[in-house]
Amino acid sequence: MLKMNKLILAAALAVLVALPLDAFSATRHKKTRMSATKIAFMKANPCPSNGKSKGSCPGYGIGYVIPLKQGGVDSASNMQWVQKKAKKVKKKMKI
């Protein structure tokens, strides 16, 4: 019986070691969480399409006035509502 318990424990340990490191990380749920900065932006600037300060904003996304890659700060004052169509065009142009 003791030998069987050791085998089960060894097998469970092998499974845990084989899992990717991000399987235990909270960042894998990044898409469902919002940063405090975005929440502050939404409270100060309600959604243009439905006027809500929480939840989704149909047809709009949040973008940076000055992109972070270009030295912009991650603050509500550097954010703006961007129409999703315009955001897609901007990504294609790689601006």
C-alpha positions as a Markdown table, in Angstrom:
| # | Residue | x | y | z |
|---|---|---|---|---|
| 1 | Met | 0.0 | 0.0 | 0.0 |
| 2 | Leu | 2.8 | 2.4 | 0.9 |
| 3 | Lys | 4.6 | 1.6 | -2.4 |
| 4 | Met | 1.4 | 2.5 | -4.3 |
| 5 | Asn | 1.0 | 5.8 | -2.5 |
| 6 | Lys | 4.6 | 6.7 | -3.4 |
| 7 | Leu | 3.9 | 5.9 | -7.1 |
| 8 | Ile | 0.7 | 8.0 | -7.1 |
| 9 | Leu | 2.7 | 10.9 | -5.5 |
| 10 | Ala | 5.5 | 10.5 | -8.0 |
| 11 | Ala | 3.0 | 10.6 | -10.9 |
| 12 | Ala | 1.3 | 13.7 | -9.6 |
| 13 | Leu | 4.6 | 15.4 | -9.1 |
| 14 | Ala | 5.6 | 14.5 | -12.7 |
| 15 | Val | 2.4 | 16.0 | -14.0 |
| 16 | Leu | 2.9 | 19.3 | -12.1 |
| 17 | Val | 6.5 | 19.6 | -13.3 |
| 18 | Ala | 5.4 | 19.0 | -16.9 |
| 19 | Leu | 2.8 | 21.9 | -16.8 |
| 20 | Pro | 3.9 | 25.2 | -18.3 |
| 21 | Leu | 4.9 | 27.8 | -15.8 |
| 22 | Asp | 2.1 | 30.1 | -16.8 |
| 23 | Ala | -0.5 | 27.5 | -15.9 |
| 24 | Phe | -0.1 | 28.7 | -12.3 |
| 25 | Ser | 0.2 | 32.4 | -13.1 |
| 26 | Ala | -2.6 | 34.9 | -12.6 |
| 27 | Thr | -1.5 | 36.7 | -15.8 |
| 28 | Arg | -3.1 | 34.0 | -18.0 |
| 29 | His | -6.5 | 35.6 | -17.1 |
| 30 | Lys | -5.2 | 39.0 | -18.3 |
| 31 | Lys | -7.9 | 39.4 | -20.9 |
| 32 | Thr | -10.7 | 39.3 | -18.3 |
| 33 | Arg | -9.1 | 41.8 | -15.9 |
| 34 | Met | -8.8 | 45.5 | -16.3 |
| 35 | Ser | -6.1 | 47.7 | -14.9 |
| 36 | Ala | -6.9 | 50.3 | -12.3 |
| 37 | Thr | -5.9 | 53.0 | -14.8 |
| 38 | Lys | -8.5 | 51.8 | -17.3 |
| 39 | Ile | -11.1 | 51.6 | -14.6 |
| 40 | Ala | -10.3 | 55.2 | -13.6 |
| 41 | Phe | -10.5 | 56.3 | -17.2 |
| 42 | Met | -13.9 | 54.7 | -17.7 |
| 43 | Lys | -15.3 | 56.4 | -14.5 |
| 44 | Ala | -14.1 | 59.8 | -15.7 |
| 45 | Asn | -15.1 | 59.2 | -19.4 |
| 46 | Pro | -18.2 | 57.1 | -19.8 |
| 47 | Cys | -18.7 | 55.0 | -23.0 |
| 48 | Pro | -19.7 | 57.1 | -26.0 |
| 49 | Ser | -22.1 | 54.5 | -27.3 |
| 50 | Asn | -24.1 | 53.7 | -24.2 |
| 51 | Gly | -23.0 | 56.2 | -21.5 |
| 52 | Lys | -21.9 | 53.5 | -19.0 |
| 53 | Ser | -18.9 | 53.8 | -16.7 |
| 54 | Lys | -18.6 | 50.0 | -16.3 |
| 55 | Gly | -18.6 | 47.0 | -18.5 |
| 56 | Ser | -18.2 | 46.8 | -22.3 |
| 57 | Cys | -18.5 | 49.7 | -24.7 |
| 58 | Pro | -19.9 | 48.4 | -28.0 |
| 59 | Gly | -18.0 | 49.7 | -31.0 |
| 60 | Tyr | -15.2 | 51.4 | -29.0 |
| 61 | Gly | -12.0 | 50.4 | -27.3 |
| 62 | Ile | -9.5 | 52.3 | -25.1 |
| 63 | Gly | -6.4 | 53.6 | -26.8 |
| 64 | Tyr | -3.5 | 55.8 | -25.7 |
| 65 | Val | -3.1 | 59.3 | -27.0 |
| 66 | Ile | 0.7 | 58.9 | -26.9 |
| 67 | Pro | 1.5 | 55.1 | -27.2 |
| 68 | Leu | 3.5 | 53.6 | -24.4 |
| 69 | Lys | 6.1 | 52.5 | -26.9 |
| 70 | Gln | 6.7 | 56.1 | -27.8 |
| 71 | Gly | 7.1 | 57.3 | -24.2 |
| 72 | Gly | 3.5 | 57.8 | -23.2 |
| 73 | Val | 2.4 | 57.3 | -19.6 |
| 74 | Asp | 0.0 | 54.7 | -18.4 |
| 75 | Ser | -2.5 | 57.1 | -16.9 |
| 76 | Ala | -6.1 | 58.0 | -17.5 |
| 77 | Ser | -5.1 | 61.4 | -18.9 |
| 78 | Asn | -3.3 | 59.6 | -21.7 |
| 79 | Met | -6.3 | 57.5 | -22.7 |
| 80 | Gln | -9.1 | 58.0 | -25.2 |
| 81 | Trp | -12.0 | 56.2 | -26.6 |
| 82 | Val | -11.2 | 54.9 | -30.1 |
| 83 | Gln | -13.7 | 53.4 | -32.5 |
| 84 | Lys | -12.8 | 49.7 | -33.1 |
| 85 | Lys | -12.9 | 50.2 | -36.9 |
| 86 | Ala | -10.3 | 53.0 | -36.6 |
| 87 | Lys | -8.2 | 50.9 | -34.2 |
| 88 | Lys | -8.1 | 48.1 | -36.8 |
| 89 | Val | -7.0 | 50.4 | -39.6 |
| 90 | Lys | -4.4 | 51.9 | -37.3 |
| 91 | Lys | -3.0 | 48.5 | -36.5 |
| 92 | Lys | -2.8 | 47.6 | -40.2 |
| 93 | Met | -0.9 | 50.8 | -40.9 |
| 94 | Lys | 1.4 | 50.1 | -37.9 |
| 95 | Ile | 1.3 | 53.7 | -36.6 |
